[in-house]
Amino acid sequence: MGGTVTVTGTSFISNVSLNGVGGGLSNSGVLNLSNSNFSQNTAFIGGGGLFNNGTANLASTNFANNSTHGKGGGILNGAIAGLGSVTATGLTFSGNQATQATGSRRYG
């Protein structure tokens, strides 16, 4: 189990997860994220920008040009054991790519 983290006004740019998930950020606890930017991140398995397997409260955040060889170029939620919940407002997605499915986001 993860803890709780609050992130505001942060950019996650050009990060790489070669053999895993969450190129920009991986969450298994409680994530409160706002006014942030995920750009040009890459994950091999899924969630090029963000992988969530906990609780993610997302607001006013941009996901652009993130990629994965798996699912969820921008966001992948709940891929392990069906866990993960997302509450999202004011998100923007552009240019995200996924080889298997859903370039922008995949919830549930």
ROFITI-751092 format. One record per residue: x, y negated, z negated of N, C-alpha, C in turn; residue number from 1. Coordinates in nm, 4 decimals, always signed. Layout:
! ROFITI-751092
+----------+----------+----------+----------+----------+----------+----------+----------+----------+-----+
:      n.x :      n.y :      n.z :     ca.x :     ca.y :     ca.z :      c.x :      c.y :      c.z :  nr :
+----------+----------+----------+----------+----------+----------+----------+----------+----------+-----+
:        X :        Y :        Z :        X :        Y :        Z :        X :        Y :        Z : NUM :
...
+----------+----------+----------+----------+----------+----------+----------+----------+----------+-----+
END
This chain:
! ROFITI-751092
+----------+----------+----------+----------+----------+----------+----------+----------+----------+-----+
:      n.x :      n.y :      n.z :     ca.x :     ca.y :     ca.z :      c.x :      c.y :      c.z :  nr :
+----------+----------+----------+----------+----------+----------+----------+----------+----------+-----+
:  +0.0833 :  +0.1181 :  +0.0000 :  +0.0000 :  +0.0000 :  +0.0000 :  +0.0877 :  -0.1244 :  +0.0000 :   1 :
:  +0.0470 :  -0.2208 :  +0.0777 :  +0.1197 :  -0.3465 :  +0.0836 :  +0.0612 :  -0.4476 :  -0.0123 :   2 :
:  +0.1277 :  -0.5606 :  -0.0213 :  +0.0817 :  -0.6693 :  -0.1062 :  +0.0011 :  -0.7696 :  -0.0266 :   3 :
:  -0.0040 :  -0.8928 :  -0.0766 :  -0.0765 :  -1.0001 :  -0.0099 :  +0.0223 :  -1.1073 :  +0.0321 :   4 :
:  +0.0083 :  -1.1545 :  +0.1573 :  +0.0946 :  -1.2610 :  +0.2071 :  +0.0095 :  -1.3642 :  +0.2801 :   5 :
:  +0.0448 :  -1.4916 :  +0.2628 :  -0.0206 :  -1.6001 :  +0.3334 :  +0.0828 :  -1.6697 :  +0.4201 :   6 :
:  +0.0515 :  -1.6798 :  +0.5496 :  +0.1430 :  -1.7398 :  +0.6466 :  +0.0691 :  -1.8526 :  +0.7177 :   7 :
:  +0.1297 :  -1.9722 :  +0.7190 :  +0.0690 :  -2.0879 :  +0.7845 :  +0.1739 :  -2.1614 :  +0.8667 :   8 :
:  +0.1377 :  -2.1962 :  +0.9903 :  +0.2249 :  -2.2776 :  +1.0741 :  +0.3578 :  -2.2133 :  +1.1088 :   9 :
:  +0.3557 :  -2.0843 :  +1.1393 :  +0.4793 :  -2.0116 :  +1.1686 :  +0.4759 :  -1.9571 :  +1.3107 :  10 :
:  +0.5919 :  -1.9553 :  +1.3768 :  +0.6028 :  -1.8978 :  +1.5110 :  +0.6828 :  -1.7680 :  +1.5054 :  11 :
:  +0.6271 :  -1.6645 :  +1.5687 :  +0.6928 :  -1.5353 :  +1.5825 :  +0.7259 :  -1.5213 :  +1.7303 :  12 :
:  +0.8521 :  -1.5411 :  +1.7678 :  +0.8897 :  -1.5497 :  +1.9091 :  +1.0029 :  -1.4528 :  +1.9406 :  13 :
:  +0.9819 :  -1.3743 :  +2.0477 :  +1.0853 :  -1.2855 :  +2.1042 :  +1.1378 :  -1.1806 :  +2.0069 :  14 :
:  +1.0498 :  -1.1255 :  +1.9244 :  +1.0871 :  -1.0158 :  +1.8354 :  +1.0589 :  -0.8825 :  +1.9047 :  15 :
:  +1.1314 :  -0.7769 :  +1.8668 :  +1.1170 :  -0.6471 :  +1.9318 :  +1.1098 :  -0.5356 :  +1.8267 :  16 :
:  +1.0124 :  -0.4459 :  +1.8446 :  +1.0039 :  -0.3226 :  +1.7664 :  +1.0254 :  -0.2085 :  +1.8655 :  17 :
:  +1.1485 :  -0.1593 :  +1.8737 :  +1.1844 :  -0.0622 :  +1.9775 :  +1.1132 :  +0.0719 :  +1.9652 :  18 :
:  +1.0968 :  +0.1222 :  +1.8460 :  +1.0362 :  +0.2544 :  +1.8275 :  +0.9147 :  +0.2506 :  +1.7374 :  19 :
:  +0.8473 :  +0.1379 :  +1.7318 :  +0.7369 :  +0.1280 :  +1.6384 :  +0.6260 :  +0.0364 :  +1.6837 :  20 :
:  +0.5613 :  -0.0247 :  +1.5878 :  +0.4459 :  -0.1109 :  +1.6109 :  +0.4743 :  -0.2512 :  +1.5570 :  21 :
:  +0.3964 :  -0.3469 :  +1.6030 :  +0.4070 :  -0.4830 :  +1.5506 :  +0.5349 :  -0.5535 :  +1.5884 :  22 :
:  +0.5484 :  -0.5880 :  +1.7165 :  +0.6686 :  -0.6583 :  +1.7612 :  +0.6910 :  -0.7889 :  +1.6876 :  23 :
:  +0.5849 :  -0.8665 :  +1.6680 :  +0.5957 :  -0.9920 :  +1.5945 :  +0.5805 :  -0.9730 :  +1.4445 :  24 :
:  +0.4804 :  -0.8927 :  +1.4051 :  +0.4502 :  -0.8743 :  +1.2631 :  +0.3690 :  -0.7463 :  +1.2457 :  25 :
:  +0.3984 :  -0.6719 :  +1.1401 :  +0.3229 :  -0.5516 :  +1.1060 :  +0.2684 :  -0.5681 :  +0.9645 :  26 :
:  +0.1375 :  -0.5432 :  +0.9457 :  +0.0733 :  -0.5631 :  +0.8170 :  +0.0060 :  -0.4354 :  +0.7689 :  27 :
:  +0.0311 :  -0.3996 :  +0.6420 :  -0.0398 :  -0.2877 :  +0.5809 :  -0.0997 :  -0.3285 :  +0.4458 :  28 :
:  -0.1013 :  -0.4567 :  +0.4176 :  -0.1600 :  -0.5086 :  +0.2938 :  -0.2711 :  -0.6051 :  +0.3274 :  29 :
:  -0.2652 :  -0.7237 :  +0.2693 :  -0.3604 :  -0.8306 :  +0.2997 :  -0.2820 :  -0.9452 :  +0.3622 :  30 :
:  -0.3195 :  -0.9828 :  +0.4835 :  -0.2531 :  -1.0903 :  +0.5566 :  -0.3511 :  -1.2039 :  +0.5790 :  31 :
:  -0.3170 :  -1.3228 :  +0.5302 :  -0.3915 :  -1.4449 :  +0.5570 :  -0.3039 :  -1.5292 :  +0.6489 :  32 :
:  -0.3448 :  -1.5432 :  +0.7745 :  -0.2606 :  -1.6056 :  +0.8757 :  -0.3365 :  -1.7174 :  +0.9454 :  33 :
:  -0.2765 :  -1.8361 :  +0.9531 :  -0.3430 :  -1.9467 :  +1.0214 :  -0.2422 :  -2.0394 :  +1.0889 :  34 :
:  -0.2912 :  -2.1075 :  +1.1927 :  -0.2137 :  -2.2091 :  +1.2642 :  -0.0746 :  -2.1591 :  +1.3034 :  35 :
:  -0.0705 :  -2.0382 :  +1.3586 :  +0.0570 :  -1.9772 :  +1.3935 :  +0.0606 :  -1.9374 :  +1.5405 :  36 :
:  +0.1762 :  -1.8896 :  +1.5841 :  +0.1974 :  -1.8585 :  +1.7243 :  +0.2758 :  -1.7281 :  +1.7381 :  37 :
:  +0.2243 :  -1.6353 :  +1.8198 :  +0.2924 :  -1.5114 :  +1.8539 :  +0.3198 :  -1.5150 :  +2.0026 :  38 :
:  +0.4478 :  -1.5180 :  +2.0399 :  +0.4820 :  -1.5336 :  +2.1812 :  +0.6019 :  -1.4470 :  +2.2185 :  39 :
:  +0.5881 :  -1.3739 :  +2.3280 :  +0.6958 :  -1.2948 :  +2.3875 :  +0.7522 :  -1.1887 :  +2.2933 :  40 :
:  +0.6658 :  -1.1305 :  +2.2106 :  +0.7052 :  -1.0199 :  +2.1236 :  +0.6757 :  -0.8881 :  +2.1943 :  41 :
:  +0.7504 :  -0.7835 :  +2.1600 :  +0.7340 :  -0.6532 :  +2.2242 :  +0.7366 :  -0.5416 :  +2.1206 :  42 :
:  +0.6436 :  -0.4459 :  +2.1360 :  +0.6430 :  -0.3257 :  +2.0518 :  +0.6280 :  -0.2037 :  +2.1411 :  43 :
:  +0.7037 :  -0.1003 :  +2.1148 :  +0.6992 :  +0.0177 :  +2.1991 :  +0.5661 :  +0.0931 :  +2.1866 :  44 :
:  +0.5195 :  +0.1185 :  +2.0647 :  +0.3995 :  +0.2004 :  +2.0443 :  +0.2711 :  +0.1186 :  +2.0537 :  45 :
:  +0.2651 :  +0.0010 :  +1.9945 :  +0.1422 :  -0.0782 :  +2.0001 :  +0.1515 :  -0.2057 :  +1.9192 :  46 :
:  +0.0605 :  -0.2984 :  +1.9506 :  +0.0576 :  -0.4255 :  +1.8791 :  +0.1772 :  -0.5120 :  +1.9109 :  47 :
:  +0.1891 :  -0.5516 :  +2.0365 :  +0.3038 :  -0.6331 :  +2.0777 :  +0.3213 :  -0.7571 :  +1.9919 :  48 :
:  +0.2131 :  -0.8279 :  +1.9639 :  +0.2183 :  -0.9456 :  +1.8772 :  +0.2027 :  -0.9093 :  +1.7311 :  49 :
:  +0.0917 :  -0.8405 :  +1.7006 :  +0.0573 :  -0.8087 :  +1.5613 :  -0.0009 :  -0.6684 :  +1.5532 :  50 :
:  +0.0488 :  -0.5900 :  +1.4582 :  -0.0120 :  -0.4619 :  +1.4247 :  -0.0711 :  -0.4755 :  +1.2854 :  51 :
:  -0.1986 :  -0.4382 :  +1.2702 :  -0.2647 :  -0.4471 :  +1.1401 :  -0.3206 :  -0.3122 :  +1.1001 :  52 :
:  -0.2828 :  -0.2652 :  +0.9829 :  -0.3373 :  -0.1437 :  +0.9262 :  -0.3864 :  -0.1706 :  +0.7840 :  53 :
:  -0.4098 :  -0.2990 :  +0.7561 :  -0.4596 :  -0.3419 :  +0.6259 :  -0.5788 :  -0.4332 :  +0.6462 :  54 :
:  -0.5772 :  -0.5484 :  +0.5811 :  -0.6806 :  -0.6497 :  +0.5969 :  -0.6149 :  -0.7748 :  +0.6519 :  55 :
:  -0.6619 :  -0.8200 :  +0.7675 :  -0.6046 :  -0.9398 :  +0.8299 :  -0.7124 :  -1.0459 :  +0.8457 :  56 :
:  -0.6880 :  -1.1617 :  +0.7873 :  -0.7746 :  -1.2777 :  +0.8018 :  -0.6992 :  -1.3771 :  +0.8889 :  57 :
:  -0.7430 :  -1.3909 :  +1.0143 :  -0.6697 :  -1.4685 :  +1.1138 :  -0.7498 :  -1.5912 :  +1.1563 :  58 :
:  -0.6832 :  -1.7069 :  +1.1633 :  -0.7502 :  -1.8300 :  +1.2040 :  -0.6559 :  -1.9174 :  +1.2855 :  59 :
:  -0.7104 :  -1.9784 :  +1.3908 :  -0.6394 :  -2.0789 :  +1.4701 :  -0.4978 :  -2.0359 :  +1.5071 :  60 :
:  -0.4868 :  -1.9186 :  +1.5665 :  -0.3565 :  -1.8635 :  +1.6022 :  -0.3544 :  -1.8241 :  +1.7488 :  61 :
:  -0.2409 :  -1.8441 :  +1.8135 :  -0.2235 :  -1.8178 :  +1.9556 :  -0.1412 :  -1.6908 :  +1.9770 :  62 :
:  -0.1878 :  -1.6042 :  +2.0677 :  -0.1163 :  -1.4833 :  +2.1073 :  -0.0907 :  -1.4924 :  +2.2569 :  63 :
:  +0.0349 :  -1.5156 :  +2.2956 :  +0.0666 :  -1.5363 :  +2.4372 :  +0.1871 :  -1.4543 :  +2.4808 :  64 :
:  +0.1711 :  -1.3829 :  +2.5925 :  +0.2818 :  -1.3118 :  +2.6569 :  +0.3494 :  -1.2081 :  +2.5689 :  65 :
:  +0.2711 :  -1.1419 :  +2.4837 :  +0.3207 :  -1.0298 :  +2.4049 :  +0.2964 :  -0.9021 :  +2.4850 :  66 :
:  +0.3750 :  -0.7969 :  +2.4588 :  +0.3581 :  -0.6754 :  +2.5382 :  +0.3877 :  -0.5495 :  +2.4581 :  67 :
:  +0.3340 :  -0.4368 :  +2.5095 :  +0.3570 :  -0.3061 :  +2.4495 :  +0.3468 :  -0.1980 :  +2.5561 :  68 :
:  +0.4152 :  -0.0879 :  +2.5324 :  +0.4009 :  +0.0285 :  +2.6190 :  +0.2790 :  +0.1098 :  +2.5761 :  69 :
:  +0.2209 :  +0.0755 :  +2.4631 :  +0.1037 :  +0.1456 :  +2.4107 :  -0.0221 :  +0.0630 :  +2.4263 :  70 :
:  -0.0933 :  +0.0403 :  +2.3157 :  -0.2212 :  -0.0299 :  +2.3157 :  -0.2103 :  -0.1621 :  +2.2413 :  71 :
:  -0.2915 :  -0.2591 :  +2.2808 :  -0.2996 :  -0.3865 :  +2.2105 :  -0.1800 :  -0.4766 :  +2.2300 :  72 :
:  -0.1682 :  -0.5366 :  +2.3474 :  -0.0565 :  -0.6268 :  +2.3741 :  -0.0498 :  -0.7433 :  +2.2768 :  73 :
:  -0.1652 :  -0.8033 :  +2.2455 :  -0.1717 :  -0.9135 :  +2.1486 :  -0.1831 :  -0.8633 :  +2.0063 :  74 :
:  -0.2911 :  -0.7840 :  +1.9809 :  -0.3172 :  -0.7293 :  +1.8471 :  -0.3618 :  -0.5844 :  +1.8603 :  75 :
:  -0.3077 :  -0.4982 :  +1.7739 :  -0.3580 :  -0.3612 :  +1.7596 :  -0.3996 :  -0.3447 :  +1.6148 :  76 :
:  -0.5245 :  -0.3030 :  +1.5937 :  -0.5790 :  -0.2894 :  +1.4587 :  -0.6185 :  -0.1457 :  +1.4290 :  77 :
:  -0.5748 :  -0.0945 :  +1.3156 :  -0.6255 :  +0.0300 :  +1.2617 :  -0.5919 :  +0.1562 :  +1.3373 :  78 :
:  -0.4764 :  +0.1645 :  +1.3956 :  -0.4414 :  +0.2829 :  +1.4745 :  -0.3982 :  +0.4008 :  +1.3891 :  79 :
:  -0.3556 :  +0.3768 :  +1.2668 :  -0.3117 :  +0.4850 :  +1.1798 :  -0.4242 :  +0.5182 :  +1.0817 :  80 :
:  -0.4753 :  +0.6392 :  +1.0903 :  -0.5801 :  +0.6891 :  +0.9998 :  -0.7071 :  +0.6054 :  +1.0018 :  81 :
:  -0.7293 :  +0.5291 :  +1.1098 :  -0.8519 :  +0.4518 :  +1.1235 :  -0.8658 :  +0.3384 :  +1.0240 :  82 :
:  -0.7557 :  +0.2963 :  +0.9653 :  -0.7605 :  +0.1885 :  +0.8672 :  -0.7453 :  +0.0541 :  +0.9362 :  83 :
:  -0.7758 :  -0.0515 :  +0.8664 :  -0.7548 :  -0.1853 :  +0.9188 :  -0.8840 :  -0.2593 :  +0.9430 :  84 :
:  -0.8894 :  -0.3833 :  +0.8949 :  -1.0039 :  -0.4701 :  +0.9223 :  -0.9523 :  -0.6085 :  +0.9569 :  85 :
:  -1.0205 :  -0.6727 :  +1.0507 :  -0.9804 :  -0.8057 :  +1.0963 :  -1.0983 :  -0.8999 :  +1.0884 :  86 :
:  -1.0746 :  -1.0177 :  +1.0321 :  -1.1675 :  -1.1294 :  +1.0399 :  -1.0950 :  -1.2370 :  +1.1182 :  87 :
:  -1.1548 :  -1.2795 :  +1.2310 :  -1.0838 :  -1.3709 :  +1.3202 :  -1.1708 :  -1.4877 :  +1.3621 :  88 :
:  -1.1121 :  -1.6090 :  +1.3557 :  -1.1785 :  -1.7290 :  +1.4067 :  -1.0763 :  -1.8160 :  +1.4787 :  89 :
:  -1.1141 :  -1.8700 :  +1.5914 :  -1.0306 :  -1.9660 :  +1.6625 :  -0.9018 :  -1.9103 :  +1.7187 :  90 :
:  -0.9010 :  -1.7834 :  +1.7593 :  -0.7803 :  -1.7250 :  +1.8193 :  -0.7811 :  -1.7485 :  +1.9699 :  91 :
:  -0.6616 :  -1.7620 :  +2.0280 :  -0.6499 :  -1.7698 :  +2.1736 :  -0.5543 :  -1.6614 :  +2.2213 :  92 :
:  -0.5865 :  -1.6037 :  +2.3369 :  -0.5071 :  -1.4967 :  +2.3970 :  -0.4788 :  -1.5313 :  +2.5417 :  93 :
:  -0.3522 :  -1.5162 :  +2.5836 :  -0.3187 :  -1.5362 :  +2.7243 :  -0.1934 :  -1.4582 :  +2.7609 :  94 :
:  -0.1980 :  -1.3912 :  +2.8740 :  -0.0819 :  -1.3235 :  +2.9280 :  -0.0298 :  -1.2049 :  +2.8510 :  95 :
:  -0.1084 :  -1.1473 :  +2.7575 :  -0.0656 :  -1.0294 :  +2.6827 :  -0.0835 :  -0.9055 :  +2.7706 :  96 :
:  +0.0071 :  -0.8074 :  +2.7554 :  +0.0021 :  -0.6885 :  +2.8394 :  +0.0189 :  -0.5618 :  +2.7572 :  97 :
:  -0.0568 :  -0.4576 :  +2.7977 :  -0.0460 :  -0.3254 :  +2.7357 :  -0.0509 :  -0.2207 :  +2.8453 :  98 :
:  +0.0383 :  -0.1233 :  +2.8393 :  +0.0436 :  -0.0183 :  +2.9405 :  -0.0763 :  +0.0748 :  +2.9304 :  99 :
:  -0.1183 :  +0.1118 :  +2.8084 :  -0.2264 :  +0.2091 :  +2.7922 :  -0.3653 :  +0.1469 :  +2.7934 : 100 :
:  -0.3860 :  +0.0372 :  +2.7239 :  -0.5192 :  -0.0237 :  +2.7184 :  -0.5142 :  -0.1575 :  +2.6478 : 101 :
:  -0.6041 :  -0.2456 :  +2.6840 :  -0.6328 :  -0.3707 :  +2.6155 :  -0.5119 :  -0.4634 :  +2.6002 : 102 :
:  -0.4933 :  -0.5476 :  +2.6989 :  -0.3843 :  -0.6422 :  +2.6947 :  -0.3957 :  -0.7450 :  +2.5842 : 103 :
:  -0.5175 :  -0.7937 :  +2.5557 :  -0.5327 :  -0.8991 :  +2.4556 :  -0.5391 :  -0.8466 :  +2.3141 : 104 :
:  -0.6357 :  -0.7597 :  +2.2865 :  -0.6547 :  -0.7148 :  +2.1489 :  -0.7290 :  -0.5826 :  +2.1481 : 105 :
:  -0.7092 :  -0.5079 :  +2.0463 :  -0.7831 :  -0.3825 :  +2.0277 :  -0.8149 :  -0.3725 :  +1.8798 : 106 :
:  -0.9425 :  -0.3846 :  +1.8459 :  -0.9870 :  -0.3744 :  +1.7084 :  -1.0554 :  -0.2399 :  +1.6905 : 107 :
:  -1.0160 :  -0.1683 :  +1.5864 :  -1.0834 :  -0.0427 :  +1.5526 :  -1.0552 :  +0.0722 :  +1.6442 : 108 :
+----------+----------+----------+----------+----------+----------+----------+----------+----------+-----+
END
